[in-house]
Structure formats: C-alpha cells, structure tokens
C-alpha cells in the first residue's frame, strides 16, 4: 500500500503546480473584500436618537463623492488618505461635510411610529483605527417624531452596487427605548427594530456565525483537512472537539476585548495551519501510515497513539489562532455585558452547527469510499489533501506579502 501510494502521490504533487496557478488568482483574504461599520445608538434627549458611527475613511470618501475623480471631496479625501495624516483627513471631511451628511442620511436611517427621523451631523468629526485601518467617527443626531413602539434602524452603508466592497456588515449596539443589546445588519437583513425580541436578536448572531463558516473557505479547508486525516470516528470527533474548545476560548476573549492580536499575524497563521494539517496527512501516508478509516470504538474512545495526541496538540494551538480570526470577522467593539456574552455564544453555536453538519456529511462518505473502493478512496483523500495544502501555502504567501 505504501509503495503504491508513493507513486500516486508523485502524480498528485505534479498536479499541485496546476492547482497553484489556479489558486494564485484567489485573494489573500479568503473572505473577500468586505467592510465593517460600527453604529452605537443612545438617547440624545426627548425626541432625539444619537448615533455614533465609525465608517472606513476611504470608503466614506469615495462613496460620498460618488466615485467621481473630479469631485473636490474625492480629491481632498484621497490625498489625505494617501498622506496618512489624521488631521488632514478630518479637515477634508469637515470641508465637505454636506456631502458626507447627505450620504450618511441616505444610507443610515432611523424611523419611529410617526415617520422618518431627520439626521443632523454634529460638529467634531474625529478619526480612529480598526485593525490598522483609518475610520471616521461621526456623531449624528436624529430628530424623531413621538414613537410608542420603538425605532426602526436601516443600514445600507457601502452597498454591493457601489462596487467598492461586498457584504458590508454594520455592527449595531443600542441603549434605547428601554432596551439594550447588539445586532448585525447586512445586505440580506438591513433593518432592525428596538422592539425586536431577545430570540430574534440571538437568531441574527446564530445566522451570522453559520454564514461566516459557510463563506469562509479557509476555515472549511482546515476542517476538511481534519476529516481527511482522521482514520476513525473517534479521531475526527476528538480533533473537531479540540478545535472547537480552542477557538471558543480565544473568540470570546478577543471579541470582549480581553486579548488582541494583529491581523498581520493572525491571517497568515490561519493559512499556514491549513497547509500544515493537510501536509500532515500526506506525510503520514508517505511514511506508510494507515489510510483506512472505520467507525469502531474499540480500545477506548480516547485512546490515541503518540502521533495522534501530537496532532491533537497542533490542532489546539491552531484553533486558538482561528478563534482570533472569528472575532476579527465579527468586528464587535463594545463594552462587556451579559447581552454581549450571550450573543457571542450564539454566534459560536452557529459556527459549530455548520461544522458538525460538514463532518456528518463528509466523514461517512470518505469511510464508505475507502471501504468499498480502497484505491479510489486513497486517490480522493490524497487529492483533497494536496488541494488543501497547496491552497494554504498560497494564502500564506499572499497574506505575508499583503497581496489582495
């Protein structure tokens, strides 16, 4: 079996060059070019809702200027962005505050029972940074008619049809209408009402967690590498559980602001983890390790050899890094609260639901293929491991070099 597989593996590795060319066209960030906006709502007095918005500076400039290169805001704003001068960036927004206020008013709307609220951009635009990216901080007061059933918030900031980014998410926190909490708005679910129930709010975070794993091809490839490298059910269960525990710890700590790590380290390490776990399986096969999987629980569920426990340890360390990636993607920036903690736990449950679904579908198929058609099963497992390894290496290089 070992000699046969070595010949097969040589053929597969030759094909890896072709796969490298194909994957080299993919972006360094497997999640694609996206943006996160932050909105914090509170009462500004009778009939007034105060919104603090944090918007990515360069996107705000080009969007408010309608991407017209001859627009004064476009010219002044992009020059300030390229200069990296926060004071110059604030000056550009203040000089053309009417254009900025008009864009924000059209794309971040609040309404009450009696109709829409009228926005007014307050004085004192400032700058901050999120993950090293400059963000403009805007204070907007919305004068609202009397409302007895809460307020509806609609965010269409930086929509897909502007052509600059895709899948913009607005992380909304609020202490308004005797309610407080947080939610996420996006293109599919752009609106929220403060009369929303706790169950509805938690469903938003569950959906966001499930969508994040489904659309995050790097995390899916890592999971596939765990599956293809597991010979028995207990191995994939132990590996997946270890991964879950590890990323849950760092996800909660990072999302609540207790730990932090720069994306320049987290993202390349996630890519490297994909390559390492995929290559681990190929290395074991090259050394003549077993490739069969079975569903037996013989010899104790937690009984693994030394190599198996070493693999679990590696998965745990990489799981810690993946948790930082999950937290970065969610992008929450708010004080700790029980509502926030429960929302994060529900987000994590959404991730785990998809992860379990993938294992339930893929692992039995590999088992069946390897039992019924051993040679085809070996080819399929080897090819999948090669694809995972090559993709991880390419993303690692791209993220190290900052290639989009």
Buried (B, 14 or more C-beta within 10 A) or exposed (E): BEEEBEEBBEEBBEEBEEBBEEBEEBEBBBBBEBBBBBBBBBEBEEBBBBBBBBBBBBBBBBBBBEEEEEBEBBBBBBBBBEEEBBEBBBBBBEBBBEBBBBBBBEBBBBBBEEEBBEBEBBEEBBBBEBEEBBBBBBBBBBBBEEBEEBBBBBBBBBBEEBEBBBBBBBBBBBBBBEBBBBBBBBBEBBEBBBBBEEEEBBBBBBBBBBBBBBBBBBBBBBBBBBBBBBBBBBBBBBBBEBBBEBBBBBBBBBBBBEBEBEBEEBBBBBBBBBBBBBBBBBEBBEEEBEBEBEEEEEEEEEEBEEEBEEBBEBBBEBBBBBBBBBBBBBBBBBEEBEBBEBBBBBBBBBBBEBBEEBBEEBBEEBBEBBEEEEEEBBBBBBBBBBBBBBBBBBBBBBBBEEEE
